[in-house]
Amino acid sequence: MKQLIQATIAILVVSALLFYAADALSAGGGKSGKDTLTIFNWGEYIDPDLLKQFKKETGIHVIYETFDSNEAMMTKIQQGGTAYDIAVPSEYMIEKMKEENLLVPLDKTKIPNFKNIDPYFLDLPFDDDNKYSVPYFWGTVGVVYNPKLVGNLDFSSWEDLWDPSLKRKVFLVDGAREVIGMGLNSLGYSLNSLNNEELREATDKLITMAPNVKAIIGDEITPLMVNNEASVALTWSGQAADMLSENEDLDFAVPTEGSNLWFDNMVIPKTSKNIDGAHAFINFMLKAKSGAKNADYVGYSTPNIAAMKLMDKEVVSDKRFYPSEEQRKTLEVYKNLGPDYLGKYNELFLEFKMSIR
């Protein structure tokens, strides 16, 4: 009898432990509700203190998960296994998510701090009237370089990347839209081109630059440039800002022929189980103090004009990272190319990669 009682107790203990483990695992995978908010964002893309502050103000606990590409983010949301309440996709992905009916329309009466967003960044083609999205950070694609290592080149033109003096000295980000777009812009074409002849011409031109390319890489581009492992890199402005903060010899330029103007945006996925909490979080992030603190931590450009008034004037007046409206006239937002042309861009990018030896 004693053995039976011990066995029963053991089973109850194991069952309790399994229940606790399952509950913890569920929470880690995005257990949402009125007291919990599950956020899906890029890595190191928010000041962690703001998550603590939001919980202190609202009582809502934040579960924070990260992704490394728009495509991975969308796939996870399509699968629906995790109840994400907030996601932070880029502009072209918002178009795709709208097409797939994956987003909840915003109730702007619950986001009074929406007024803090610079009107320049609102009502853009990927989301008319910002029905589904709120700008989070923005920036450009350009060239970070070490003036001490490149002579008289200042990268005011994309053509500088083809200079023979840069043989095996150029890093490129591993992105088809960025690299093919750069090739198109260098010829005066739109980086959203759907013209096969223009795409062919841009790819052929990129192939002539292959001798200058040292590597096509991802996030490791930052430490490599900081340590002067290469002279030049095609990268995003926010990543460039990180590099410049660690190596004062580096500089950043956006070529005058044109480039990408990108946006990352807060949205509420259809998976949300705490829509009110999601609106509260968006409104919290749009506070002037929250926006300024987040921009100072992340280092990317904020669209929050109220936040900019609280930030270092030297930072927000730096035209390399806060280009004027005149400068922005040459910049384009990525459009959703559709599956056929997205595949075409990827194929041409692979062809260019294969030309690098």
C-alpha positions in Angstrom: 0.0 0.0 0.0 2.8 2.3 0.9 4.5 1.7 -2.5 1.2 2.5 -4.2 0.9 5.8 -2.3 4.5 6.7 -3.2 3.9 5.9 -6.8 0.7 8.0 -6.9 2.5 10.9 -5.3 5.4 10.5 -7.8 2.9 10.6 -10.7 1.2 13.7 -9.4 4.6 15.5 -8.9 5.7 14.6 -12.4 2.4 15.7 -13.9 2.6 19.0 -12.0 6.2 19.5 -13.3 5.1 18.7 -16.9 2.2 21.1 -16.6 4.5 23.9 -15.4 7.0 23.2 -18.1 4.3 23.2 -20.8 3.0 26.5 -19.4 6.4 28.0 -19.4 7.1 26.8 -22.9 3.8 28.2 -24.1 4.7 31.6 -22.6 8.0 31.6 -24.3 6.2 30.9 -27.6 4.0 33.9 -27.3 1.2 33.3 -24.7 -0.9 36.4 -25.1 -3.9 37.8 -23.2 -5.1 41.0 -21.6 -2.1 41.0 -19.2 0.5 39.9 -21.8 1.8 41.4 -25.0 3.9 39.4 -27.5 6.1 41.5 -29.7 7.9 40.2 -32.9 10.8 42.5 -33.9 14.2 42.6 -35.4 17.1 41.8 -33.1 18.5 44.6 -30.9 15.8 47.0 -32.3 14.4 48.4 -29.1 15.7 49.8 -25.8 14.9 47.0 -23.2 14.3 49.7 -20.6 11.2 50.8 -22.5 9.7 47.3 -22.2 10.1 47.5 -18.4 8.7 51.0 -18.4 5.6 49.9 -20.4 4.9 47.1 -17.9 5.3 49.6 -15.0 2.8 52.0 -16.6 0.3 49.5 -17.8 0.8 46.3 -15.8 1.1 44.4 -19.2 4.0 41.9 -19.3 5.9 41.9 -22.6 7.2 38.8 -24.3 9.8 39.8 -26.9 10.8 37.6 -29.8 13.1 38.4 -32.8 13.4 37.6 -36.5 16.2 38.1 -39.0 14.2 38.7 -42.2 10.8 40.0 -43.3 10.1 36.7 -45.0 10.8 34.7 -41.8 8.5 37.0 -39.9 5.7 36.7 -42.3 6.0 32.9 -42.5 5.8 32.6 -38.7 2.7 34.8 -38.6 1.0 32.9 -41.5 1.6 29.6 -39.6 -0.4 31.1 -36.6 1.3 29.1 -33.9 2.2 32.1 -31.9 -0.2 34.9 -30.9 1.9 37.9 -31.9 0.3 41.2 -30.9 2.9 43.5 -32.5 5.2 42.9 -35.5 7.7 45.3 -37.2 7.8 44.6 -40.9 9.3 46.7 -43.6 7.2 48.6 -46.1 7.1 46.1 -49.0 6.2 43.3 -46.6 3.2 45.3 -45.3 1.8 45.2 -48.9 2.2 41.4 -48.9 0.6 41.1 -45.5 -2.3 43.2 -46.5 -2.8 41.0 -49.6 -2.8 37.9 -47.3 -5.3 39.5 -44.9 -2.8 39.2 -42.0 -3.2 42.6 -40.4 -5.7 44.3 -38.1 -6.8 47.8 -39.0 -5.7 50.4 -36.5 -8.1 52.3 -34.3 -6.3 55.7 -34.3 -8.6 57.0 -31.5 -6.5 54.7 -29.3 -3.3 56.2 -30.6 -3.4 59.9 -29.7 0.4 60.2 -30.0 0.1 59.4 -33.7 0.2 63.2 -34.1 3.9 63.1 -33.3 4.8 61.4 -36.6 6.2 63.7 -39.3 3.5 63.9 -42.0 6.3 63.3 -44.6 6.3 59.7 -43.5 2.6 59.1 -43.6 0.1 58.0 -46.2 2.7 56.3 -48.4 1.8 53.9 -51.3 2.4 50.7 -49.3 -0.3 51.7 -46.8 -2.6 54.5 -47.8 -3.8 56.6 -44.8 -1.8 54.3 -42.5 -4.7 52.1 -42.1 -2.5 49.2 -40.8 0.9 50.6 -39.9 2.7 53.2 -37.9 6.3 54.3 -38.8 8.9 53.0 -36.3 12.3 53.8 -37.8 13.5 54.8 -41.3 16.7 55.2 -43.2 18.5 54.9 -46.5 20.9 52.5 -48.3 24.3 54.0 -48.9 28.1 53.6 -48.7 30.1 53.6 -45.5 33.8 54.1 -46.2 37.2 55.0 -44.6 38.4 58.2 -46.3 42.0 57.4 -45.2 41.9 54.2 -47.3 40.1 55.3 -50.5 42.0 58.4 -51.7 39.8 61.1 -53.3 36.7 58.9 -53.6 33.7 60.3 -51.7 30.9 58.1 -53.0 28.7 61.0 -54.0 28.1 58.7 -57.1 27.6 55.0 -57.3 30.2 55.0 -60.0 32.9 55.3 -57.3 32.3 51.6 -56.4 33.7 50.6 -59.8 36.9 52.5 -59.3 39.9 50.1 -60.1 41.7 51.2 -56.9 39.0 49.4 -54.9 40.0 45.9 -56.0 38.9 43.4 -53.3 38.1 46.3 -50.9 34.3 46.4 -51.1 31.8 44.6 -48.8 28.2 44.3 -50.0 25.1 43.5 -47.8 23.5 40.2 -48.7 20.3 41.5 -50.1 19.0 41.2 -53.7 16.9 44.3 -53.5 19.8 46.4 -52.2 22.4 45.2 -54.6 20.3 45.0 -57.8 18.7 48.3 -56.8 22.1 49.9 -56.5 22.9 48.6 -60.0 19.7 50.0 -61.4 20.2 53.4 -59.6 23.7 53.6 -61.0 22.2 53.6 -64.5 19.4 56.1 -63.6 16.7 53.5 -63.4 14.1 52.9 -60.7 15.1 50.3 -58.1 11.6 48.9 -58.5 12.1 48.3 -62.2 10.0 45.7 -63.9 11.7 46.2 -67.2 13.7 43.1 -68.2 16.1 45.0 -70.4 17.0 47.4 -67.5 17.4 44.5 -65.1 19.7 42.7 -67.5 21.8 45.9 -68.1 22.0 46.5 -64.3 23.2 42.9 -63.7 25.8 43.1 -66.5 27.1 46.3 -65.0 27.3 44.8 -61.5 29.3 41.9 -62.9 31.9 44.3 -64.1 32.3 45.4 -60.4 32.9 41.9 -59.2 36.8 42.3 -59.0 36.2 45.0 -56.4 34.0 42.8 -54.2 35.7 41.3 -51.2 32.6 39.6 -49.8 28.8 39.6 -49.7 27.9 39.3 -46.0 25.3 39.9 -43.3 25.5 41.5 -39.9 29.2 40.7 -39.6 29.8 43.6 -41.9 29.8 45.9 -38.9 32.8 44.6 -36.9 34.7 44.0 -40.1 34.3 47.6 -41.2 35.0 48.9 -37.7 38.3 46.9 -37.7 39.2 48.2 -41.2 39.0 44.8 -42.8 37.7 46.5 -45.9 37.6 50.1 -47.2 34.0 50.3 -48.3 30.7 48.7 -47.7 27.2 49.0 -49.2 24.9 49.0 -46.2 21.9 50.6 -44.4 22.2 53.9 -42.7 21.4 52.6 -39.3 24.1 49.9 -39.6 26.5 52.7 -40.8 25.7 54.8 -37.8 26.7 51.9 -35.6 30.0 51.6 -37.4 30.7 55.3 -37.2 30.1 55.3 -33.5 32.8 52.7 -33.0 35.3 54.0 -35.6 35.7 57.8 -36.0 37.6 57.4 -39.2 34.5 56.1 -41.1 32.1 58.2 -43.1 28.7 57.6 -44.8 27.3 58.8 -48.1 24.1 58.3 -50.1 24.9 58.7 -53.8 23.1 61.4 -55.7 21.7 59.2 -58.5 19.2 57.8 -56.0 18.8 55.1 -53.4 16.3 53.4 -51.2 14.3 55.1 -48.5 13.2 52.3 -46.2 10.7 52.1 -43.3 10.1 49.6 -40.6 6.6 49.9 -39.1 4.6 48.7 -36.2 1.5 46.6 -37.1 -1.0 44.4 -35.3 -1.1 40.9 -36.8 -4.4 39.0 -37.1 -2.9 36.5 -34.6 -3.2 39.2 -31.8 -5.1 38.2 -28.6 -4.5 41.6 -27.0 -5.5 44.2 -29.5 -6.2 46.9 -26.9 -2.7 46.2 -25.4 -1.2 46.5 -28.8 -2.7 49.9 -29.4 -1.5 50.9 -25.9 2.1 49.8 -26.8 2.1 51.7 -30.1 0.8 54.8 -28.4 3.5 54.4 -25.6 6.3 54.1 -28.2 5.0 57.3 -30.0 5.5 59.4 -26.8 8.2 62.0 -27.3 10.3 60.6 -24.5 9.9 57.0 -25.6 10.8 57.9 -29.2 13.9 59.9 -28.2 15.1 57.2 -25.8 14.6 54.4 -28.4 16.3 56.4 -31.2 19.3 57.1 -28.9 19.6 53.4 -28.0 19.1 51.9 -31.5 20.8 54.6 -33.5 18.4 54.7 -36.4 16.5 57.7 -37.7 13.1 58.3 -36.0 10.0 59.7 -37.8 8.8 61.1 -34.5 9.2 64.9 -34.7 8.3 65.3 -31.0 11.1 62.9 -30.1 13.6 64.8 -32.3 13.1 67.9 -30.2 14.4 66.1 -27.2 17.4 64.6 -29.0 21.0 65.9 -29.5 20.7 68.6 -32.2 24.0 67.4 -33.7 22.4 64.0 -34.3 19.1 65.1 -35.9 20.8 67.8 -38.0 23.3 65.3 -39.5 22.1 65.1 -43.2 23.9 61.8 -43.7 21.2 60.2 -41.5 18.4 62.8 -41.6 18.5 63.9 -45.2 16.6 67.0 -46.1 13.3 66.8 -48.1 15.3 68.0 -51.1 17.7 65.1 -50.7 14.9 62.7 -50.3 13.5 63.5 -53.8 16.0 61.0 -55.3 15.1 58.2 -52.9 12.5 55.5 -53.5 10.5 53.2 -51.2 10.7 49.5 -52.1 7.5 48.3 -53.7 6.1 44.8 -53.6 7.4 43.3 -56.9 5.2 40.3 -56.8 6.4 36.7 -56.7 7.6 36.5 -60.3 9.8 39.6 -60.3 11.0 39.0 -56.8 12.2 35.6 -58.1 13.8 37.4 -61.0 15.7 39.8 -58.7 16.9 36.8 -56.7 18.0 35.0 -59.8 20.0 38.0 -61.1 21.5 38.5 -57.6 22.7 34.9 -57.6 24.2 35.3 -61.1 26.1 38.3 -59.8 27.3 36.4 -56.7 28.5 33.6 -59.0 30.7 36.1 -60.9 32.7 37.0 -57.8 35.9 34.9 -57.5 
